[in-house]
Amino acid sequence: MTELCDYVSLIDDAEVLQVTRELVAIPSITGHEGDGVLNFLVRWFSDLGIPVRLDRIGDGRANLFADWTANGNPGRFVLNGHQDTKPVMGMTVDPFAGDISGGRLYGRGACDMKGGIAAILCAFKALVRTGVRPRGGITFFSDIEEELGGPNGMNRVLGAGMLDGFEGLISAEPSELEIHIGNRGGYVTAFETHGKTVHSGAVHLGRNAVMDMARFISEYLRLPYLTAENPYFGRATVNFEKIEGGLSDSTVPDRCIACLDSRLIPETPPDRVLAEVRALIDRLTGEHGMDVREIDPPKSWRPSRGIGGAQFIAPGHKLARRVARAVRAATGSEPVIAGCPAATIAGVMIGRGTPAVILGPGSIAQAHTADEWVEVDQLGRAARVYTALMAGM
């Protein structure tokens, strides 16, 4: 009987690197993905004799499903990698050249997440060409508009029930090949302070909304939920990502808005966070006479406000154990179990009752950056992990 570790030698690191470079060279900016990556995927799976299903959007774009099963039906497990990338404005490297330097492959999507897709594709190829037949079946799902929140991608597919009934999902989002057992939650909102406008020469007669916002932010950073810790997810984070206020020169501002993105851990469920925020607002109102309100973020910044708790599976869940066996077989080392700091499809699936994990090449620290890159060495290792994983499915 062939052991999982016997399959990892099927991977050609040079091929994984080349496929990653080819994908990076295809522009696929979110919302404007085009059909370049889509056609690449269709050709790849067609060459392997794996049936492809397309959920077409109508403008040349489509969500793609490739079903590697004994009967052509969807498989028991899903491997996922989204087609789209962040925009390229402000990048300090050529976004589509796929340049290699110092053991790194540079370009938009190299880390998030064309490197992960390339590793999956090469794992499929290695196993199919060797004659392996999946026992339970595997479906590769590649969506569009992930970086926009998935209106025509993940959300559309979920609404149509096209991801129902699977036993588990593995996302190839960057995790540095750690096994991430879920996602932090999120609290996305905005706050507005109200003051009184007067001439700057009579500032004592007015109320400065910007200064009140500064006090509010300073007090917010002391909220107890931000000190809680989780062994896998660390601490909750807080990011006041946009602030605006003021009317004109020589005028005390009567209004200031600050937009917040806070990522939550299992120890900071939404009801705890909201209770602490409400208590803070009440205290600032009573002690300092401030007028602070939670509002919807400006439409130019975020479509709406919302809050959701962390979504995760137990470290000992059978899906996590399955992936851990593949990591050991492919790398000879013990896997690291952690929590993903960002939002991914894995957290959405867990929230819907489908177990999921994240494991992919690259680091979230490089995603969306001006010089986005992925370690070349991680690409081949990721392909070997996926090969061992899929061989056991």
Buried (B, 14 or more C-beta within 10 A) or exposed (E): EEEBBEBBEBBBBEBBBBBBBBBBBBBBBBEEBBBBBBEBBBEBBEEBEBEBBEBEBEEEBBBBBBBBBEEEEBBBBBBBBBBBBBBBEEBEBBBBEBBBEEEBBBBBBBBBBBBBBBBBBBBBBBBBEEEBEBEEBBBBBBBBBBBBEBEBBBBBBBEEEBBEEBBBBBBBBBBBBBBBBBBBBBBBBBBBBBBEBBEEEEEEEBBBBBBBBBBBBEBBEEBEBBEBEBEBBBBBBBEBBBBBBBEEEEBBBBBBBBBBBBBBBBBBBBEBBBEBBEEBBEEBEEEEEBBBEBEBBEEEBBEEBEBBBBBBBEBEBEBBEBBBBBBBBBBEEEBBBBBBBBBBBBBBBBBEEBBBBBBBBBBBEBBBBEEBBBBBEBBBBBBBBBBBBBBBB
